[in-house]
Amino acid sequence: ESRWPYLFGAIIVPSLIQAVILPFLPESPRYLLLEKHNTSKAEKAFQTFLGKDDVSHEIEEVLAESRVQRNTQLVSILQLLRTRAARWQIFTVIVTMGCYQLCGLNAV
């Protein structure tokens, strides 16, 4: 009982190790390309992760995916429920999650 403060103090060791190692880890190529708009650093990060020199295909793929996401229209919950193709899937998920909440597994 008297040693419980050591249990809370044990988290200090992994957090210090992470704080020391974190500056040496490379950043995400997607973050560098899409958020910071730094193509050269993104290319270097892709080369580091993939281990190959020509990463132009991967960069084009990320940019194409970004264009598709920008052109995607968001729908409201009512529009989603009115869509006939998605109605049964949504109903199935709602019933499953409702049963999950009512079965008592969360309490365990």
N, C-alpha and C positions, 0 to 999 in steps of 0.2 A: 504494500500500500504506500509505503514511503518513497518508492521509486517511480511513481507515475510521472513526475516531471521529466525524467529521462526519456520516457516514451515520446513526449511532445518535443523534446530537444533532439531526438534522433532524426527528425526531418531536416535539420540544419545541414547535415553532411551531404545528402543528395542535392539540395538546393545550391550549396556552394560549388559543388562539382559542375552543375549545370551552368551557373553564372560564369565560371571560369572558361568552360568549353564553348559557350554560345557565340562569342565573337568570332571564333574560328570556323563556324559552320557556314556553308554557302546559303545565300538567299534563294528563295523559290524563283525559278525562271518565269513562271506565269506572273508572279507579283512584280518582278522587275520589268516585264514587258507590258503588262496591262495597267498597272498602277503607277509605276515610276516612268514609263515610256522610255526606258533605257535599253535599246536593242543590243548594244555591244555587250553590256553586262549580262543580259539574258542569254545571249549566244554563248558566252563563256560558261555560264551556269549550266546550260544544256550540254555543252561539251564535257563538263566535269561529271554530270550525272550519267550521261549516256556513253561516254568514253569514245566518241567518234568526232571527227573534224567537221563534217558537213551536217549541220543541224538546221539548214534552211527549211526543210520540209516540216520539221516540228514547229518552227516559228510561224510558218504560214498556217499550220493547222490550228495553233493557239489563236492567231489573229482571226481566222475564219470563224472559229467558235465564238469569239468575242463579238464579231459582227452579227452572228445569228442570235446571240443573247440580247443584243441591243435592239434587234428588230422584233423580239418576242413581245406579244401583247399580253399584259396581265389581265386576268379575269377575276371577278368578284365571286364570293361563295355562292350567291344566288345564280349567277351565270353558270357556274360549275354544276350546281344541282339541276339546272334546267337542261344541261347537255345530256342527251339520252345515252351516249356511249359511256359516260363516266358514272352515271347514277348508280348502277348495281355495284360497281367497285367501291364507291363511297359508302353505300349502305352496308356492304360486307365488312368494311373496316370499322364502321361505327358500331355494328353489332359485336364484332370481335373484341373491340376495346371496351365496350360496355360489359361484356361477359368477363373480361379480364379484371375489371374493377370490382365486379360483384362477387367473384369467386373467392376472394380473400387472399389471393397470392401476394398482393402488395403488403399485407400485414405480416406475412411470413418473412 
